[in-house]
Amino acid sequence: MQNPLVSIIVVTYNSSMYVLETLESIKRQTYTNLEVIISDNCSTDHTIEICREFLKRNQDIPFLKDTKIVTTAKNSGIAPNCNEGLMQATGEWIKYIAGDDLLIEDCIEEYVGYVLNNKKLYIAIAGTYHFDTKTPSDLSCFPVKLFDGNSTLQLKQMIREGTMIEGPTLFIERNMLVQLGGFDVKYPMIEDYPLVMKYLSNGFKIGIINKKLIKYRVHSDSVSHSNPQFSSSVLSAIEDLAIPQAKKHKMYLYWYHLRVSYWIAKNSHKSVWHKIGGYLLRSVDLVNYTKKK
């Protein structure tokens, strides 16, 4: 298909301060073979009302006319919310966007052009602009850090350097995402890292667009800054995904480094003896030592 349908899934939770800007950025897309799905994770503010009012005012935009709004009975986290949207999507490709982030006007057009020119590709990323809510004109550029190698090389880079993916930039082929089971609800507050590790460990490389196509909003109310379950999800993903893969690929130095980092993070709230043990382990952390050299 030279003009595939793209499902834009807007994941929201108490996004009333920003969601209108997000929807406006979707409205301005140069690529128009779109369907829009708003998947709300039991917001307690006016997010849904704002979305409905926006859609009512924009019924003349064909791809906004039949927008679906999906709501949940309880707040279950980001990954389950992404899956709720996935179940409603009919597009060949999916672009997730949080209810506080923005799409550059030619964002979807750039993604579609890229995946059509790169066959057997099921997931792609791009660069981002980061901006602060208080100073939206002060944009910081974040280029793609993951290099354009095969899936094994990319996986090893993820093990060495941590997550190299700007989550808001994920562009995903729907059928393969469904086949792989969607987003892993075991890590409810992070959707990107477990998903990328799943693709890479199954031999699917990440396509890279060296353009900045997303504006990622940085603010104190974001999940990474305000939800205590975020760090728990990250630690669980490191334990389940990164540590075993490091061992599998015989990256024993990094396997040790990850285990040390995980142990310290898990026990940092315990007794002084746990902290002393952590400092002793860190003192023989060879990865950090080699990096300093």
C-alpha positions as CSV (number, residue, x, y, z in Angstrom):
1,M,0.0,0.0,0.0
2,Q,1.4,3.4,-1.1
3,N,-1.0,5.3,1.1
4,P,-1.5,3.1,4.2
5,L,-4.0,4.0,6.9
6,V,-2.2,5.2,10.0
7,S,-3.9,5.1,13.4
8,I,-2.8,7.9,15.7
9,I,-3.5,6.7,19.3
10,V,-3.6,9.5,21.9
11,V,-3.0,8.1,25.3
12,T,-4.3,10.4,28.1
13,Y,-4.5,10.6,31.8
14,N,-5.4,14.0,33.4
15,S,-4.1,15.7,30.3
16,S,-6.5,18.6,30.4
17,M,-3.8,21.3,30.5
18,Y,-2.1,20.0,27.3
19,V,-4.3,17.7,25.3
20,L,-5.8,20.5,23.2
21,E,-2.3,21.3,21.8
22,T,-1.8,17.6,21.1
23,L,-5.0,17.4,19.1
24,E,-4.2,20.6,17.2
25,S,-0.9,19.1,16.2
26,I,-2.7,16.1,14.8
27,K,-5.2,18.2,13.0
28,R,-2.3,20.0,11.1
29,Q,-0.8,16.8,9.8
30,T,0.2,16.9,6.1
31,Y,-0.6,13.2,5.8
32,T,-4.3,12.7,6.0
33,N,-5.1,9.0,5.6
34,L,-5.5,8.8,9.3
35,E,-7.8,7.5,12.0
36,V,-7.6,9.0,15.5
37,I,-8.3,7.1,18.7
38,I,-8.2,8.7,22.2
39,S,-7.5,6.1,24.9
40,D,-8.1,7.7,28.3
41,N,-6.9,6.0,31.5
42,C,-9.6,7.0,33.8
43,S,-8.9,10.8,34.0
44,T,-10.4,12.7,36.9
45,D,-10.1,16.1,35.3
46,H,-11.7,17.6,32.2
47,T,-9.6,15.7,29.6
48,I,-12.6,13.9,28.0
49,E,-14.8,17.0,27.9
50,I,-12.0,19.0,26.2
51,C,-11.5,16.2,23.6
52,R,-15.1,15.9,22.8
53,E,-15.4,19.7,22.4
54,F,-12.4,19.8,20.1
55,L,-13.9,17.0,17.9
56,K,-17.3,18.7,17.8
57,R,-15.6,21.9,16.5
58,N,-13.6,19.9,13.8
59,Q,-16.2,17.7,12.2
60,D,-15.2,19.2,8.9
61,I,-11.8,17.4,9.1
62,P,-12.5,13.9,7.5
63,F,-10.0,12.0,9.6
64,L,-11.3,13.5,12.8
65,K,-15.0,13.0,12.1
66,D,-15.1,9.4,13.3
67,T,-12.6,9.6,16.2
68,K,-13.1,7.0,18.8
69,I,-12.8,7.8,22.5
70,V,-12.0,4.8,24.7
71,T,-12.3,5.1,28.5
72,T,-11.3,2.6,31.3
73,A,-13.1,1.9,34.6
74,K,-9.9,2.3,36.6
75,N,-6.4,3.7,36.1
76,S,-4.2,0.7,35.1
77,G,-1.0,2.4,33.7
78,I,0.5,3.4,30.4
79,A,1.1,0.0,28.9
80,P,-2.5,-1.2,29.4
81,N,-3.8,2.1,28.1
82,C,-1.7,1.6,25.0
83,N,-3.2,-1.8,24.5
84,E,-6.7,-0.4,24.9
85,G,-6.0,1.9,22.0
86,L,-4.4,-1.0,20.0
87,M,-7.6,-3.0,20.2
88,Q,-9.5,-0.2,18.5
89,A,-7.0,0.5,15.8
90,T,-7.5,-0.6,12.2
91,G,-4.6,1.2,10.6
92,E,-1.6,-0.7,9.0
93,W,0.7,1.5,11.1
94,I,0.3,3.0,14.5
95,K,1.6,6.3,15.9
96,Y,1.3,6.6,19.7
97,I,1.4,10.1,21.2
98,A,0.9,11.1,24.8
99,G,-1.8,13.7,25.6
100,D,0.9,16.3,26.4
101,D,3.3,15.9,23.4
102,L,3.1,17.3,19.9
103,L,3.6,16.0,16.4
104,I,5.6,18.1,13.8
105,E,3.3,18.9,10.9
106,D,5.0,16.4,8.5
107,C,5.6,13.8,11.2
108,I,3.3,11.1,9.8
109,E,4.3,11.8,6.2
110,E,7.9,11.4,7.0
111,Y,7.3,8.1,8.9
112,V,5.2,6.7,6.1
113,G,7.7,7.6,3.4
114,Y,10.5,6.0,5.4
115,V,8.7,2.6,6.1
116,L,7.6,2.3,2.5
117,N,11.2,2.7,1.4
118,N,12.4,0.1,3.9
119,K,10.7,-3.2,3.5
120,K,10.5,-5.9,6.2
121,L,10.5,-3.1,8.8
122,Y,8.1,-3.3,11.7
123,I,9.1,-0.5,14.0
124,A,10.8,2.9,13.5
125,I,12.0,5.8,15.6
126,A,13.0,9.4,15.0
127,G,14.6,12.3,16.8
128,T,12.8,14.7,19.2
129,Y,12.6,18.2,20.5
130,H,12.3,18.5,24.3
131,F,10.7,21.6,25.6
132,D,9.6,22.9,29.0
133,T,6.0,23.9,29.6
134,K,7.0,27.2,31.0
135,T,9.4,28.1,28.1
136,P,7.9,26.3,25.0
137,S,10.2,28.3,22.7
138,D,13.3,26.9,24.3
139,L,13.7,23.6,22.4
140,S,16.5,21.2,23.0
141,C,17.3,18.8,20.1
142,F,17.7,15.1,20.8
143,P,19.0,13.2,17.9
144,V,18.6,9.4,17.6
145,K,21.3,7.8,19.7
146,L,20.7,4.2,18.6
147,F,22.8,3.4,15.6
148,D,21.4,1.9,12.5
149,G,22.8,-1.6,12.7
150,N,21.2,-5.0,12.8
151,S,18.9,-6.2,15.7
152,T,21.8,-7.9,17.6
153,L,24.1,-4.9,17.4
154,Q,21.2,-2.6,18.5
155,L,20.3,-4.9,21.4
156,K,23.9,-4.9,22.6
157,Q,24.0,-1.2,22.5
158,M,20.8,-1.1,24.6
159,I,22.5,-3.4,27.1
160,R,25.7,-1.2,27.2
161,E,24.1,2.2,27.3
162,G,20.6,1.8,28.7
163,T,17.5,2.8,26.7
164,M,18.5,4.6,23.5
165,I,14.9,5.1,22.5
166,E,12.8,8.3,22.8
167,G,9.5,6.5,23.5
168,P,7.2,9.2,22.0
169,T,8.8,8.6,18.6
170,L,7.8,5.0,18.2
171,F,6.0,4.2,14.8
172,I,4.8,0.6,14.8
173,E,3.3,-1.9,12.3
174,R,0.1,-3.0,13.8
175,N,-0.1,-6.7,12.8
176,M,3.4,-7.5,14.2
177,L,2.6,-5.6,17.4
178,V,-0.5,-7.7,17.9
179,Q,1.4,-10.9,17.1
180,L,4.0,-10.0,19.7
181,G,1.3,-9.5,22.3
182,G,1.2,-5.7,22.4
183,F,2.7,-3.8,25.3
184,D,3.7,-5.8,28.4
185,V,1.4,-5.0,31.3
186,K,3.9,-6.5,33.7
187,Y,5.6,-3.1,33.5
188,P,2.6,-0.8,33.6
189,M,4.3,2.5,33.8
190,I,6.8,2.1,31.0
191,E,5.7,1.1,27.5
192,D,8.8,1.8,25.3
193,Y,11.8,0.0,26.8
194,P,10.1,-3.4,27.2
195,L,8.6,-3.2,23.8
196,V,11.9,-2.3,22.1
197,M,13.7,-5.1,23.9
198,K,11.0,-7.5,22.7
199,Y,11.4,-6.5,19.1
200,L,15.2,-6.6,19.2
201,S,15.4,-10.0,21.1
202,N,13.0,-11.4,18.4
203,G,15.4,-10.3,15.7
204,F,13.5,-7.2,14.4
205,K,15.8,-4.2,14.0
206,I,14.7,-0.7,14.8
207,G,14.4,1.6,11.8
208,I,15.9,5.1,12.3
209,I,14.8,8.4,10.8
210,N,17.5,11.0,11.4
211,K,15.0,13.9,11.6
212,K,13.2,15.4,14.6
213,L,9.5,14.7,14.3
214,I,8.1,14.9,17.8
215,K,8.0,17.6,20.5
216,Y,8.3,16.0,23.9
217,R,7.0,18.0,26.8
218,V,9.1,18.0,30.0
219,H,7.1,18.9,33.1
220,S,6.8,17.9,36.8
221,D,3.5,16.1,36.4
222,S,4.8,13.6,33.9
223,V,4.8,9.9,34.9
224,S,8.6,9.7,35.1
225,H,8.7,12.6,37.5
226,S,5.6,12.0,39.6
227,N,4.6,8.4,39.7
228,P,6.5,6.1,42.2
229,Q,5.6,3.0,40.1
230,F,7.7,4.3,37.3
231,S,11.0,3.4,38.9
232,S,9.6,0.0,40.0
233,S,8.6,-0.8,36.4
234,V,12.0,0.2,35.1
235,L,13.8,-2.0,37.7
236,S,11.6,-4.9,36.8
237,A,12.3,-4.5,33.1
238,I,16.1,-4.4,33.7
239,E,15.9,-7.6,35.9
240,D,13.7,-9.5,33.4
241,L,15.0,-8.2,30.0
242,A,18.4,-6.6,30.1
243,I,20.3,-8.9,32.6
244,P,19.3,-12.2,30.9
245,Q,20.1,-10.7,27.5
246,A,23.6,-9.6,28.7
247,K,24.3,-13.1,29.8
248,K,22.9,-14.7,26.6
249,H,25.2,-12.5,24.5
250,K,28.2,-13.2,26.8
251,M,28.5,-9.6,27.8
252,Y,29.6,-10.6,31.2
253,L,31.1,-7.3,32.2
254,Y,27.7,-5.6,31.6
255,W,25.8,-8.5,33.1
256,Y,27.8,-7.8,36.3
257,H,27.3,-4.1,36.0
258,L,23.5,-4.4,35.6
259,R,23.2,-6.8,38.5
260,V,25.2,-4.4,40.7
261,S,23.1,-1.4,39.7
262,Y,19.9,-3.4,40.1
263,W,20.9,-4.6,43.6
264,I,21.8,-1.2,44.8
265,A,18.6,0.4,43.5
266,K,16.4,-2.4,45.0
267,N,18.1,-2.1,48.4
268,S,18.8,1.7,48.7
269,H,15.9,2.1,51.1
270,K,17.0,-0.6,53.5
271,S,19.5,-0.6,56.4
272,V,22.9,1.1,56.5
273,W,24.5,-2.3,56.0
274,H,22.7,-2.7,52.7
275,K,24.0,0.7,51.6
276,I,27.6,-0.2,52.7
277,G,27.3,-3.4,50.7
278,G,26.1,-1.4,47.7
279,Y,29.1,0.9,48.0
280,L,31.5,-2.0,48.2
281,L,29.9,-3.6,45.1
282,R,30.1,-0.3,43.2
283,S,33.8,0.1,44.2
284,V,34.5,-3.0,42.0
285,D,32.1,-2.0,39.2
286,L,34.5,-2.5,36.3
287,V,32.1,-0.9,33.7
288,N,32.2,2.4,35.5
289,Y,35.9,2.1,36.0
290,T,36.6,1.5,32.3
291,K,34.3,4.4,31.4
292,K,36.2,6.8,33.6
293,K,39.5,5.7,31.9
